[in-house]
Amino acid sequence: MRRALLHFAVFDREERRRESVAMWRRVLAAVEARDPQAAAAAAWSMVDASKREVLRLMRIRHASGEGAGEGAG
């Protein structure tokens, strides 16, 4: 359940969805070109973009005071 929620949160913004589509196109183009280094680089850029988005969401949540006290106890 948490993974599904995280997935939807990461792709909640239109800008992020467009970015993801462009990244997948780069991966596909590299695979079609049989360029494993470019495919790997494109895949890692997708992972990095998702990481940045999760961190952005965490900063927003922290700044708004959400989640205070979660996990304590």
All heavy atoms as TSV, in Angstrom:
chain	resi	resn	atom	element	x	y	z
A	1	MET	N	N	0.820	-1.184	0.000
A	1	MET	CA	C	0.000	0.000	0.000
A	1	MET	C	C	0.875	1.263	0.000
A	1	MET	O	O	0.618	2.187	-0.742
A	1	MET	CB	C	-0.913	-0.055	1.225
A	1	MET	CG	C	-1.774	1.144	1.392
A	1	MET	SD	S	-3.113	1.078	0.220
A	1	MET	CE	C	-4.249	2.155	0.985
A	2	ARG	N	N	1.913	1.257	0.833
A	2	ARG	CA	C	2.786	2.433	0.894
A	2	ARG	C	C	3.494	2.682	-0.425
A	2	ARG	O	O	3.656	3.818	-0.842
A	2	ARG	CB	C	3.811	2.283	2.010
A	2	ARG	CG	C	3.213	2.468	3.368
A	2	ARG	CD	C	4.262	2.379	4.431
A	2	ARG	NE	N	3.620	2.393	5.737
A	2	ARG	CZ	C	4.229	2.743	6.827
A	2	ARG	NH1	N	5.489	3.079	6.810
A	2	ARG	NH2	N	3.590	2.731	7.968
A	3	ARG	N	N	3.929	1.604	-1.084
A	3	ARG	CA	C	4.594	1.770	-2.373
A	3	ARG	C	C	3.649	2.377	-3.400
A	3	ARG	O	O	4.045	3.234	-4.187
A	3	ARG	CB	C	5.116	0.440	-2.889
A	3	ARG	CG	C	6.407	0.039	-2.305
A	3	ARG	CD	C	6.938	-1.172	-3.005
A	3	ARG	NE	N	8.222	-1.496	-2.444
A	3	ARG	CZ	C	9.000	-2.428	-2.919
A	3	ARG	NH1	N	8.620	-3.132	-3.955
A	3	ARG	NH2	N	10.158	-2.675	-2.359
A	4	ALA	N	N	2.419	1.926	-3.410
A	4	ALA	CA	C	1.440	2.475	-4.350
A	4	ALA	C	C	1.198	3.949	-4.068
A	4	ALA	O	O	1.161	4.765	-4.991
A	4	ALA	CB	C	0.131	1.698	-4.270
A	5	LEU	N	N	1.059	4.295	-2.807
A	5	LEU	CA	C	0.848	5.699	-2.451
A	5	LEU	C	C	2.046	6.553	-2.835
A	5	LEU	O	O	1.892	7.665	-3.336
A	5	LEU	CB	C	0.547	5.833	-0.953
A	5	LEU	CG	C	-0.793	5.276	-0.505
A	5	LEU	CD1	C	-0.891	5.322	1.021
A	5	LEU	CD2	C	-1.938	6.033	-1.144
A	6	LEU	N	N	3.248	6.030	-2.614
A	6	LEU	CA	C	4.454	6.758	-2.978
A	6	LEU	C	C	4.507	6.961	-4.492
A	6	LEU	O	O	4.821	8.049	-4.975
A	6	LEU	CB	C	5.693	6.007	-2.492
A	6	LEU	CG	C	7.026	6.657	-2.801
A	6	LEU	CD1	C	7.112	8.042	-2.163
A	6	LEU	CD2	C	8.161	5.772	-2.311
A	7	HIS	N	N	4.175	5.922	-5.236
A	7	HIS	CA	C	4.167	6.030	-6.699
A	7	HIS	C	C	3.232	7.150	-7.148
A	7	HIS	O	O	3.610	7.993	-7.959
A	7	HIS	CB	C	3.751	4.704	-7.329
A	7	HIS	CG	C	3.587	4.792	-8.803
A	7	HIS	ND1	N	4.646	4.748	-9.675
A	7	HIS	CD2	C	2.481	4.954	-9.559
A	7	HIS	CE1	C	4.198	4.874	-10.905
A	7	HIS	NE2	N	2.883	4.987	-10.865
A	8	PHE	N	N	2.030	7.159	-6.625
A	8	PHE	CA	C	1.075	8.185	-7.031
A	8	PHE	C	C	1.521	9.574	-6.584
A	8	PHE	O	O	1.338	10.549	-7.302
A	8	PHE	CB	C	-0.325	7.864	-6.508
A	8	PHE	CG	C	-0.956	6.710	-7.236
A	8	PHE	CD1	C	-1.222	5.532	-6.576
A	8	PHE	CD2	C	-1.233	6.784	-8.590
A	8	PHE	CE1	C	-1.781	4.456	-7.248
A	8	PHE	CE2	C	-1.794	5.721	-9.284
A	8	PHE	CZ	C	-2.067	4.545	-8.612
A	9	ALA	N	N	2.138	9.676	-5.419
A	9	ALA	CA	C	2.621	10.967	-4.934
A	9	ALA	C	C	3.742	11.492	-5.826
A	9	ALA	O	O	3.782	12.681	-6.157
A	9	ALA	CB	C	3.099	10.851	-3.489
A	10	VAL	N	N	4.637	10.609	-6.240
A	10	VAL	CA	C	5.778	11.021	-7.050
A	10	VAL	C	C	5.338	11.522	-8.424
A	10	VAL	O	O	5.961	12.396	-9.004
A	10	VAL	CB	C	6.796	9.860	-7.168
A	10	VAL	CG1	C	7.829	10.125	-8.239
A	10	VAL	CG2	C	7.477	9.622	-5.832
A	11	PHE	N	N	4.251	10.993	-8.934
A	11	PHE	CA	C	3.779	11.388	-10.261
A	11	PHE	C	C	2.519	12.246	-10.209
A	11	PHE	O	O	1.776	12.328	-11.179
A	11	PHE	CB	C	3.558	10.144	-11.129
A	11	PHE	CG	C	4.833	9.413	-11.399
A	11	PHE	CD1	C	5.141	8.245	-10.723
A	11	PHE	CD2	C	5.753	9.918	-12.295
A	11	PHE	CE1	C	6.330	7.586	-10.950
A	11	PHE	CE2	C	6.953	9.264	-12.529
A	11	PHE	CZ	C	7.242	8.103	-11.852
A	12	ASP	N	N	2.310	12.913	-9.094
A	12	ASP	CA	C	1.112	13.720	-8.914
A	12	ASP	C	C	1.121	14.993	-9.761
A	12	ASP	O	O	0.087	15.470	-10.171
A	12	ASP	CB	C	0.951	14.079	-7.430
A	12	ASP	CG	C	-0.357	14.764	-7.134
A	12	ASP	OD1	O	-1.389	14.278	-7.635
A	12	ASP	OD2	O	-0.341	15.781	-6.427
A	13	ARG	N	N	2.306	15.516	-10.028
A	13	ARG	CA	C	2.397	16.776	-10.783
A	13	ARG	C	C	2.522	16.505	-12.285
A	13	ARG	O	O	3.246	15.607	-12.712
A	13	ARG	CB	C	3.612	17.584	-10.321
A	13	ARG	CG	C	3.533	18.036	-8.894
A	13	ARG	CD	C	4.728	18.878	-8.444
A	13	ARG	NE	N	5.995	18.194	-8.678
A	13	ARG	CZ	C	6.980	18.681	-9.440
A	13	ARG	NH1	N	6.860	19.837	-10.050
A	13	ARG	NH2	N	8.107	18.009	-9.592
A	14	GLU	N	N	1.837	17.300	-13.075
A	14	GLU	CA	C	1.877	17.167	-14.535
A	14	GLU	C	C	3.309	17.296	-15.050
A	14	GLU	O	O	3.744	16.518	-15.914
A	14	GLU	CB	C	0.976	18.214	-15.191
A	14	GLU	CG	C	0.973	18.170	-16.705
A	14	GLU	CD	C	0.340	16.908	-17.275
A	14	GLU	OE1	O	-0.538	16.332	-16.621
A	14	GLU	OE2	O	0.739	16.484	-18.377
A	15	GLU	N	N	4.044	18.245	-14.511
A	15	GLU	CA	C	5.435	18.449	-14.930
A	15	GLU	C	C	6.257	17.180	-14.710
A	15	GLU	O	O	7.048	16.785	-15.558
A	15	GLU	CB	C	6.045	19.606	-14.142
A	15	GLU	CG	C	7.512	19.825	-14.404
A	15	GLU	CD	C	8.092	20.898	-13.490
A	15	GLU	OE1	O	7.335	21.707	-12.934
A	15	GLU	OE2	O	9.322	20.895	-13.331
A	16	ARG	N	N	6.058	16.522	-13.591
A	16	ARG	CA	C	6.801	15.295	-13.274
A	16	ARG	C	C	6.402	14.153	-14.204
A	16	ARG	O	O	7.247	13.369	-14.634
A	16	ARG	CB	C	6.559	14.917	-11.806
A	16	ARG	CG	C	7.248	13.665	-11.361
A	16	ARG	CD	C	8.781	13.792	-11.396
A	16	ARG	NE	N	9.355	12.517	-11.036
A	16	ARG	CZ	C	9.908	11.673	-11.901
A	16	ARG	NH1	N	10.031	11.990	-13.162
A	16	ARG	NH2	N	10.362	10.510	-11.497
A	17	ARG	N	N	5.127	14.084	-14.557
A	17	ARG	CA	C	4.691	13.039	-15.488
A	17	ARG	C	C	5.317	13.248	-16.864
A	17	ARG	O	O	5.785	12.293	-17.494
A	17	ARG	CB	C	3.169	13.001	-15.578
A	17	ARG	CG	C	2.519	12.417	-14.331
A	17	ARG	CD	C	1.043	12.160	-14.520
A	17	ARG	NE	N	0.262	13.346	-14.803
A	17	ARG	CZ	C	-0.286	14.127	-13.883
A	17	ARG	NH1	N	-0.124	13.859	-12.604
A	17	ARG	NH2	N	-0.998	15.182	-14.230
A	18	ARG	N	N	5.363	14.496	-17.326
A	18	ARG	CA	C	5.993	14.782	-18.624
A	18	ARG	C	C	7.479	14.432	-18.593
A	18	ARG	O	O	8.023	13.872	-19.543
A	18	ARG	CB	C	5.796	16.243	-19.010
A	18	ARG	CG	C	4.412	16.555	-19.542
A	18	ARG	CD	C	4.369	17.919	-20.210
A	18	ARG	NE	N	4.753	18.989	-19.301
A	18	ARG	CZ	C	3.925	19.688	-18.540
A	18	ARG	NH1	N	2.633	19.444	-18.589
A	18	ARG	NH2	N	4.358	20.644	-17.754
A	19	GLU	N	N	8.139	14.774	-17.487
A	19	GLU	CA	C	9.548	14.455	-17.327
A	19	GLU	C	C	9.759	12.941	-17.397
A	19	GLU	O	O	10.683	12.460	-18.058
A	19	GLU	CB	C	10.049	15.003	-15.984
A	19	GLU	CG	C	11.498	14.676	-15.690
A	19	GLU	CD	C	11.911	15.107	-14.292
A	19	GLU	OE1	O	11.150	14.876	-13.332
A	19	GLU	OE2	O	13.008	15.664	-14.181
A	20	SER	N	N	8.897	12.187	-16.740
A	20	SER	CA	C	9.011	10.731	-16.727
A	20	SER	C	C	8.836	10.147	-18.124
A	20	SER	O	O	9.589	9.255	-18.532
A	20	SER	CB	C	7.976	10.134	-15.768
A	20	SER	OG	O	8.070	8.732	-15.765
A	21	VAL	N	N	7.867	10.646	-18.865
A	21	VAL	CA	C	7.645	10.158	-20.230
A	21	VAL	C	C	8.890	10.410	-21.085
A	21	VAL	O	O	9.345	9.521	-21.820
A	21	VAL	CB	C	6.396	10.809	-20.855
A	21	VAL	CG1	C	6.327	10.551	-22.351
A	21	VAL	CG2	C	5.139	10.308	-20.162
A	22	ALA	N	N	9.467	11.598	-20.963
A	22	ALA	CA	C	10.675	11.918	-21.730
A	22	ALA	C	C	11.827	10.989	-21.344
A	22	ALA	O	O	12.584	10.534	-22.211
A	22	ALA	CB	C	11.069	13.373	-21.505
A	23	MET	N	N	11.933	10.689	-20.063
A	23	MET	CA	C	12.998	9.783	-19.608
A	23	MET	C	C	12.799	8.379	-20.152
A	23	MET	O	O	13.757	7.736	-20.586
A	23	MET	CB	C	13.044	9.765	-18.082
A	23	MET	CG	C	13.571	11.033	-17.501
A	23	MET	SD	S	13.508	10.946	-15.703
A	23	MET	CE	C	14.402	12.426	-15.298
A	24	TRP	N	N	11.570	7.896	-20.122
A	24	TRP	CA	C	11.297	6.559	-20.663
A	24	TRP	C	C	11.601	6.522	-22.153
A	24	TRP	O	O	12.098	5.512	-22.667
A	24	TRP	CB	C	9.853	6.148	-20.403
A	24	TRP	CG	C	9.680	5.536	-19.058
A	24	TRP	CD1	C	9.073	6.079	-17.970
A	24	TRP	CD2	C	10.149	4.245	-18.645
A	24	TRP	NE1	N	9.136	5.212	-16.902
A	24	TRP	CE2	C	9.790	4.082	-17.288
A	24	TRP	CE3	C	10.837	3.220	-19.284
A	24	TRP	CZ2	C	10.093	2.921	-16.571
A	24	TRP	CZ3	C	11.143	2.068	-18.561
A	24	TRP	CH2	C	10.770	1.933	-17.227
A	25	ARG	N	N	11.327	7.605	-22.854
A	25	ARG	CA	C	11.639	7.646	-24.293
A	25	ARG	C	C	13.141	7.552	-24.524
A	25	ARG	O	O	13.588	6.906	-25.480
A	25	ARG	CB	C	11.061	8.908	-24.919
A	25	ARG	CG	C	9.567	8.826	-25.072
A	25	ARG	CD	C	8.995	10.037	-25.752
A	25	ARG	NE	N	7.574	9.834	-25.967
A	25	ARG	CZ	C	6.678	10.795	-25.978
A	25	ARG	NH1	N	7.039	12.051	-25.801
A	25	ARG	NH2	N	5.402	10.516	-26.180
A	26	ARG	N	N	13.937	8.195	-23.644
A	26	ARG	CA	C	15.392	8.094	-23.763
A	26	ARG	C	C	15.867	6.665	-23.505
A	26	ARG	O	O	16.752	6.167	-24.202
A	26	ARG	CB	C	16.083	9.082	-22.817
A	26	ARG	CG	C	16.002	10.524	-23.311
A	26	ARG	CD	C	16.941	11.446	-22.577
A	26	ARG	NE	N	16.591	11.658	-21.180
A	26	ARG	CZ	C	15.722	12.577	-20.738
A	26	ARG	NH1	N	15.092	13.358	-21.584
A	26	ARG	NH2	N	15.485	12.707	-19.448
A	27	VAL	N	N	15.269	6.012	-22.526
A	27	VAL	CA	C	15.625	4.609	-22.257
A	27	VAL	C	C	15.294	3.753	-23.481
A	27	VAL	O	O	16.127	2.962	-23.947
A	27	VAL	CB	C	14.893	4.071	-21.005
A	27	VAL	CG1	C	15.085	2.569	-20.875
A	27	VAL	CG2	C	15.378	4.779	-19.742
A	28	LEU	N	N	14.091	3.910	-23.986
A	28	LEU	CA	C	13.668	3.122	-25.147
A	28	LEU	C	C	14.565	3.377	-26.353
A	28	LEU	O	O	14.980	2.435	-27.040
A	28	LEU	CB	C	12.209	3.431	-25.486
A	28	LEU	CG	C	11.621	2.686	-26.674
A	28	LEU	CD1	C	11.686	1.179	-26.449
A	28	LEU	CD2	C	10.185	3.119	-26.908
A	29	ALA	N	N	14.884	4.640	-26.602
A	29	ALA	CA	C	15.756	4.962	-27.742
A	29	ALA	C	C	17.123	4.304	-27.588
A	29	ALA	O	O	17.682	3.771	-28.559
A	29	ALA	CB	C	15.899	6.476	-27.879
A	30	ALA	N	N	17.658	4.310	-26.379
A	30	ALA	CA	C	18.963	3.686	-26.140
A	30	ALA	C	C	18.889	2.177	-26.321
A	30	ALA	O	O	19.804	1.570	-26.899
A	30	ALA	CB	C	19.459	4.034	-24.735
A	31	VAL	N	N	17.810	1.564	-25.862
A	31	VAL	CA	C	17.640	0.117	-26.038
A	31	VAL	C	C	17.515	-0.205	-27.530
A	31	VAL	O	O	18.158	-1.143	-28.031
A	31	VAL	CB	C	16.426	-0.403	-25.240
A	31	VAL	CG1	C	16.086	-1.835	-25.619
A	31	VAL	CG2	C	16.690	-0.289	-23.744
A	32	GLU	N	N	16.712	0.563	-28.233
A	32	GLU	CA	C	16.542	0.330	-29.670
A	32	GLU	C	C	17.859	0.524	-30.417
A	32	GLU	O	O	18.117	-0.155	-31.409
A	32	GLU	CB	C	15.469	1.253	-30.239
A	32	GLU	CG	C	14.069	0.852	-29.811
A	32	GLU	CD	C	13.002	1.837	-30.251
A	32	GLU	OE1	O	13.324	3.014	-30.547
A	32	GLU	OE2	O	11.826	1.424	-30.289
A	33	ALA	N	N	18.699	1.442	-29.942
A	33	ALA	CA	C	20.001	1.683	-30.559
A	33	ALA	C	C	21.051	0.675	-30.095
A	33	ALA	O	O	22.201	0.743	-30.529
A	33	ALA	CB	C	20.470	3.102	-30.243
A	34	ARG	N	N	20.629	-0.229	-29.210
A	34	ARG	CA	C	21.535	-1.239	-28.645
A	34	ARG	C	C	22.744	-0.589	-27.971
A	34	ARG	O	O	23.884	-1.016	-28.150
A	34	ARG	CB	C	21.974	-2.240	-29.706
A	34	ARG	CG	C	20.801	-3.003	-30.305
A	34	ARG	CD	C	21.279	-4.012	-31.341
A	34	ARG	NE	N	20.191	-4.569	-32.087
A	34	ARG	CZ	C	19.497	-5.652	-31.727
A	34	ARG	NH1	N	19.768	-6.263	-30.618
A	34	ARG	NH2	N	18.529	-6.100	-32.497
A	35	ASP	N	N	22.436	0.451	-27.194
A	35	ASP	CA	C	23.472	1.198	-26.476
A	35	ASP	C	C	23.261	1.000	-24.974
A	35	ASP	O	O	22.538	1.769	-24.333
A	35	ASP	CB	C	23.389	2.682	-26.845
A	35	ASP	CG	C	24.508	3.509	-26.244
A	35	ASP	OD1	O	25.187	3.041	-25.295
A	35	ASP	OD2	O	24.698	4.641	-26.716
A	36	PRO	N	N	23.881	-0.043	-24.404
A	36	PRO	CA	C	23.630	-0.344	-22.995
A	36	PRO	C	C	24.096	0.756	-22.040
A	36	PRO	O	O	23.462	0.996	-21.015
A	36	PRO	CB	C	24.382	-1.648	-22.745
A	36	PRO	CG	C	25.377	-1.754	-23.841
A	36	PRO	CD	C	24.805	-0.999	-25.007
A	37	GLN	N	N	25.173	1.448	-22.378
A	37	GLN	CA	C	25.639	2.517	-21.500
A	37	GLN	C	C	24.631	3.665	-21.458
A	37	GLN	O	O	24.325	4.198	-20.390
A	37	GLN	CB	C	27.014	3.046	-21.936
A	37	GLN	CG	C	28.149	2.080	-21.681
A	37	GLN	CD	C	28.293	1.022	-22.778
A	37	GLN	OE1	O	27.732	1.140	-23.864
A	37	GLN	NE2	N	29.035	-0.031	-22.478
A	38	ALA	N	N	24.099	4.033	-22.605
A	38	ALA	CA	C	23.107	5.112	-22.643
A	38	ALA	C	C	21.814	4.682	-21.953
A	38	ALA	O	O	21.182	5.483	-21.259
A	38	ALA	CB	C	22.823	5.530	-24.086
A	39	ALA	N	N	21.427	3.419	-22.132
A	39	ALA	CA	C	20.215	2.917	-21.473
A	39	ALA	C	C	20.385	2.939	-19.958
A	39	ALA	O	O	19.479	3.361	-19.224
A	39	ALA	CB	C	19.899	1.498	-21.954
A	40	ALA	N	N	21.555	2.501	-19.492
A	40	ALA	CA	C	21.814	2.515	-18.050
A	40	ALA	C	C	21.819	3.940	-17.513
A	40	ALA	O	O	21.233	4.218	-16.455
A	40	ALA	CB	C	23.133	1.816	-17.744
A	41	ALA	N	N	22.455	4.848	-18.230
A	41	ALA	CA	C	22.501	6.245	-17.791
A	41	ALA	C	C	21.099	6.843	-17.734
A	41	ALA	O	O	20.750	7.556	-16.783
A	41	ALA	CB	C	23.391	7.062	-18.723
A	42	ALA	N	N	20.285	6.537	-18.727
A	42	ALA	CA	C	18.912	7.047	-18.745
A	42	ALA	C	C	18.098	6.450	-17.606
A	42	ALA	O	O	17.308	7.150	-16.959
A	42	ALA	CB	C	18.263	6.741	-20.097
A	43	ALA	N	N	18.287	5.177	-17.337
A	43	ALA	CA	C	17.561	4.526	-16.243
A	43	ALA	C	C	17.972	5.134	-14.901
A	43	ALA	O	O	17.121	5.393	-14.045
A	43	ALA	CB	C	17.823	3.024	-16.259
A	44	TRP	N	N	19.275	5.350	-14.713
A	44	TRP	CA	C	19.724	5.960	-13.454
A	44	TRP	C	C	19.199	7.380	-13.313
A	44	TRP	O	O	18.904	7.829	-12.199
A	44	TRP	CB	C	21.243	5.931	-13.357
A	44	TRP	CG	C	21.738	4.620	-12.840
A	44	TRP	CD1	C	22.450	3.684	-13.535
A	44	TRP	CD2	C	21.527	4.072	-11.536
A	44	TRP	NE1	N	22.692	2.592	-12.746
A	44	TRP	CE2	C	22.136	2.807	-11.504
A	44	TRP	CE3	C	20.870	4.524	-10.405
A	44	TRP	CZ2	C	22.112	1.992	-10.384
A	44	TRP	CZ3	C	20.849	3.710	-9.273
A	44	TRP	CH2	C	21.465	2.471	-9.271
A	45	SER	N	N	19.059	8.097	-14.415
A	45	SER	CA	C	18.513	9.453	-14.320
A	45	SER	C	C	17.054	9.411	-13.860
A	45	SER	O	O	16.596	10.298	-13.143
A	45	SER	CB	C	18.654	10.216	-15.644
A	45	SER	OG	O	17.768	9.728	-16.624
A	46	MET	N	N	16.330	8.348	-14.243
A	46	MET	CA	C	14.944	8.192	-13.769
A	46	MET	C	C	14.920	7.947	-12.271
A	46	MET	O	O	14.094	8.510	-11.551
A	46	MET	CB	C	14.240	7.043	-14.496
A	46	MET	CG	C	13.955	7.345	-15.931
A	46	MET	SD	S	12.859	6.171	-16.779
A	46	MET	CE	C	13.318	4.603	-16.152
A	47	VAL	N	N	15.819	7.106	-11.803
A	47	VAL	CA	C	15.895	6.826	-10.368
A	47	VAL	C	C	16.226	8.103	-9.609
A	47	VAL	O	O	15.604	8.425	-8.590
A	47	VAL	CB	C	16.941	5.724	-10.080
A	47	VAL	CG1	C	17.194	5.582	-8.588
A	47	VAL	CG2	C	16.493	4.402	-10.688
A	48	ASP	N	N	17.185	8.858	-10.122
A	48	ASP	CA	C	17.582	10.103	-9.470
A	48	ASP	C	C	16.431	11.109	-9.453
A	48	ASP	O	O	16.209	11.786	-8.447
A	48	ASP	CB	C	18.804	10.694	-10.169
A	48	ASP	CG	C	19.396	11.842	-9.406
A	48	ASP	OD1	O	19.687	11.670	-8.201
A	48	ASP	OD2	O	19.571	12.920	-10.003
A	49	ALA	N	N	15.690	11.206	-10.539
A	49	ALA	CA	C	14.560	12.138	-10.591
A	49	ALA	C	C	13.487	11.742	-9.577
A	49	ALA	O	O	12.909	12.609	-8.911
A	49	ALA	CB	C	13.967	12.171	-12.006
A	50	SER	N	N	13.229	10.454	-9.444
A	50	SER	CA	C	12.250	9.996	-8.454
A	50	SER	C	C	12.733	10.308	-7.039
A	50	SER	O	O	11.963	10.741	-6.188
A	50	SER	CB	C	11.982	8.506	-8.601
A	50	SER	OG	O	11.291	8.263	-9.803
A	51	LYS	N	N	14.028	10.090	-6.801
A	51	LYS	CA	C	14.596	10.394	-5.487
A	51	LYS	C	C	14.430	11.888	-5.167
A	51	LYS	O	O	14.005	12.243	-4.073
A	51	LYS	CB	C	16.069	10.013	-5.441
A	51	LYS	CG	C	16.749	10.340	-4.116
A	51	LYS	CD	C	18.227	10.042	-4.151
A	51	LYS	CE	C	18.932	11.159	-4.874
A	51	LYS	NZ	N	20.393	11.061	-4.831
A	52	ARG	N	N	14.736	12.735	-6.141
A	52	ARG	CA	C	14.585	14.183	-5.921
A	52	ARG	C	C	13.139	14.543	-5.609
A	52	ARG	O	O	12.871	15.377	-4.748
A	52	ARG	CB	C	15.059	14.963	-7.155
A	52	ARG	CG	C	16.558	15.033	-7.313
A	52	ARG	CD	C	16.983	16.039	-8.380
A	52	ARG	NE	N	16.181	16.003	-9.587
A	52	ARG	CZ	C	16.470	15.278	-10.666
A	52	ARG	NH1	N	17.543	14.522	-10.684
A	52	ARG	NH2	N	15.690	15.310	-11.719
A	53	GLU	N	N	12.207	13.905	-6.299
A	53	GLU	CA	C	10.791	14.202	-6.069
A	53	GLU	C	C	10.352	13.743	-4.684
A	53	GLU	O	O	9.629	14.451	-3.981
A	53	GLU	CB	C	9.925	13.557	-7.149
A	53	GLU	CG	C	8.464	13.905	-7.060
A	53	GLU	CD	C	8.144	15.371	-7.353
A	53	GLU	OE1	O	9.029	16.147	-7.776
A	53	GLU	OE2	O	6.987	15.768	-7.145
A	54	VAL	N	N	10.802	12.571	-4.261
A	54	VAL	CA	C	10.461	12.087	-2.915
A	54	VAL	C	C	11.024	13.033	-1.865
A	54	VAL	O	O	10.333	13.404	-0.906
A	54	VAL	CB	C	10.969	10.648	-2.698
A	54	VAL	CG1	C	10.898	10.254	-1.227
A	54	VAL	CG2	C	10.169	9.675	-3.547
A	55	LEU	N	N	12.267	13.461	-2.040
A	55	LEU	CA	C	12.865	14.393	-1.087
A	55	LEU	C	C	12.111	15.726	-1.073
A	55	LEU	O	O	11.912	16.322	-0.014
A	55	LEU	CB	C	14.341	14.608	-1.405
A	55	LEU	CG	C	15.235	13.382	-1.168
A	55	LEU	CD1	C	16.648	13.652	-1.676
A	55	LEU	CD2	C	15.232	12.995	0.298
A	56	ARG	N	N	11.684	16.183	-2.239
A	56	ARG	CA	C	10.897	17.422	-2.320
A	56	ARG	C	C	9.601	17.267	-1.531
A	56	ARG	O	O	9.229	18.140	-0.738
A	56	ARG	CB	C	10.589	17.765	-3.779
A	56	ARG	CG	C	9.861	19.098	-3.973
A	56	ARG	CD	C	9.431	19.258	-5.433
A	56	ARG	NE	N	8.286	18.427	-5.725
A	56	ARG	CZ	C	7.020	18.732	-5.398
A	56	ARG	NH1	N	6.736	19.851	-4.755
A	56	ARG	NH2	N	6.046	17.914	-5.708
A	57	LEU	N	N	8.928	16.136	-1.715
A	57	LEU	CA	C	7.680	15.896	-0.997
A	57	LEU	C	C	7.904	15.810	0.505
A	57	LEU	O	O	7.094	16.298	1.299
A	57	LEU	CB	C	7.014	14.621	-1.514
A	57	LEU	CG	C	6.485	14.689	-2.941
A	57	LEU	CD1	C	6.113	13.300	-3.435
A	57	LEU	CD2	C	5.323	15.642	-3.047
A	58	MET	N	N	9.019	15.197	0.899
A	58	MET	CA	C	9.329	15.097	2.321
A	58	MET	C	C	9.592	16.477	2.923
A	58	MET	O	O	9.154	16.760	4.045
A	58	MET	CB	C	10.536	14.180	2.534
A	58	MET	CG	C	10.212	12.722	2.255
A	58	MET	SD	S	11.671	11.654	2.293
A	58	MET	CE	C	12.054	11.707	4.031
A	59	ARG	N	N	10.299	17.330	2.183
A	59	ARG	CA	C	10.548	18.702	2.666
A	59	ARG	C	C	9.246	19.464	2.831
A	59	ARG	O	O	9.040	20.164	3.822
A	59	ARG	CB	C	11.490	19.445	1.722
A	59	ARG	CG	C	12.945	19.069	1.863
A	59	ARG	CD	C	13.848	20.028	1.106
A	59	ARG	NE	N	13.586	20.046	-0.322
A	59	ARG	CZ	C	14.124	19.213	-1.209
A	59	ARG	NH1	N	14.967	18.273	-0.810
A	59	ARG	NH2	N	13.836	19.299	-2.481
A	60	ILE	N	N	8.346	19.318	1.880
A	60	ILE	CA	C	7.047	19.990	1.960
A	60	ILE	C	C	6.281	19.484	3.174
A	60	ILE	O	O	5.717	20.272	3.935
A	60	ILE	CB	C	6.230	19.762	0.665
A	60	ILE	CG1	C	6.860	20.529	-0.485
A	60	ILE	CG2	C	4.768	20.154	0.867
A	60	ILE	CD1	C	6.284	20.174	-1.843
A	61	ARG	N	N	6.269	18.182	3.341
A	61	ARG	CA	C	5.543	17.598	4.470
A	61	ARG	C	C	6.137	18.063	5.796
A	61	ARG	O	O	5.414	18.407	6.725
A	61	ARG	CB	C	5.576	16.079	4.371
A	61	ARG	CG	C	4.741	15.411	5.425
A	61	ARG	CD	C	4.673	13.931	5.205
A	61	ARG	NE	N	3.837	13.347	6.243
A	61	ARG	CZ	C	3.681	12.079	6.439
A	61	ARG	NH1	N	4.278	11.228	5.640
A	61	ARG	NH2	N	2.927	11.625	7.399
A	62	HIS	N	N	7.456	18.084	5.868
A	62	HIS	CA	C	8.119	18.519	7.098
A	62	HIS	C	C	7.822	19.993	7.382
A	62	HIS	O	O	7.528	20.367	8.515
A	62	HIS	CB	C	9.625	18.291	6.989
A	62	HIS	CG	C	10.381	18.731	8.189
A	62	HIS	ND1	N	10.359	18.027	9.371
A	62	HIS	CD2	C	11.163	19.816	8.394
A	62	HIS	CE1	C	11.099	18.669	10.249
A	62	HIS	NE2	N	11.602	19.745	9.685
A	63	ALA	N	N	7.891	20.819	6.327
A	63	ALA	CA	C	7.648	22.263	6.503
A	63	ALA	C	C	6.211	22.545	6.942
A	63	ALA	O	O	5.961	23.501	7.657
A	63	ALA	CB	C	7.964	22.999	5.198
A	64	SER	N	N	5.284	21.688	6.512
A	64	SER	CA	C	3.879	21.919	6.865
A	64	SER	C	C	3.541	21.349	8.231
A	64	SER	O	O	2.429	21.529	8.724
A	64	SER	CB	C	2.955	21.310	5.807
A	64	SER	OG	O	2.990	19.904	5.874
A	65	GLY	N	N	4.498	20.627	8.825
A	65	GLY	CA	C	4.254	20.049	10.138
A	65	GLY	C	C	3.538	18.721	10.105
A	65	GLY	O	O	3.223	18.149	11.137
A	66	GLU	N	N	3.281	18.186	8.913
A	66	GLU	CA	C	2.637	16.876	8.810
A	66	GLU	C	C	3.607	15.806	9.291
A	66	GLU	O	O	4.803	15.921	9.135
A	66	GLU	CB	C	2.263	16.570	7.361
A	66	GLU	CG	C	1.129	17.393	6.837
A	66	GLU	CD	C	0.787	16.986	5.419
A	66	GLU	OE1	O	0.816	15.782	5.116
A	66	GLU	OE2	O	0.501	17.877	4.631
A	67	GLY	N	N	3.063	14.775	9.841
A	67	GLY	CA	C	3.873	13.644	10.239
A	67	GLY	C	C	4.580	13.830	11.553
A	67	GLY	O	O	5.356	12.981	11.963
A	68	ALA	N	N	4.339	14.943	12.234
A	68	ALA	CA	C	4.991	15.159	13.521
A	68	ALA	C	C	4.580	14.065	14.491
A	68	ALA	O	O	3.408	13.762	14.635
A	68	ALA	CB	C	4.618	16.529	14.089
A	69	GLY	N	N	5.557	13.445	15.087
A	69	GLY	CA	C	5.274	12.398	16.063
A	69	GLY	C	C	5.080	11.020	15.460
A	69	GLY	O	O	4.946	10.054	16.188
A	70	GLU	N	N	5.056	10.905	14.138
A	70	GLU	CA	C	4.897	9.582	13.534
A	70	GLU	C	C	6.138	8.760	13.813
A	70	GLU	O	O	7.259	9.255	13.790
A	70	GLU	CB	C	4.715	9.696	12.016
A	70	GLU	CG	C	3.341	10.145	11.628
A	70	GLU	CD	C	3.168	10.127	10.119
A	70	GLU	OE1	O	3.966	9.473	9.415
A	70	GLU	OE2	O	2.241	10.781	9.650
A	71	GLY	N	N	5.939	7.530	14.078
A	71	GLY	CA	C	7.038	6.616	14.303
A	71	GLY	C	C	7.606	6.697	15.719
A	71	GLY	O	O	8.517	5.966	16.048
A	72	ALA	N	N	7.127	7.593	16.503
A	72	ALA	CA	C	7.628	7.703	17.871
A	72	ALA	C	C	6.976	6.624	18.717
A	72	ALA	O	O	5.837	6.261	18.525
A	72	ALA	CB	C	7.312	9.086	18.452
A	73	GLY	N	N	7.725	6.158	19.642
A	73	GLY	CA	C	7.047	5.317	20.577
A	73	GLY	C	C	7.560	4.009	20.787
A	73	GLY	O	O	7.271	3.174	21.441
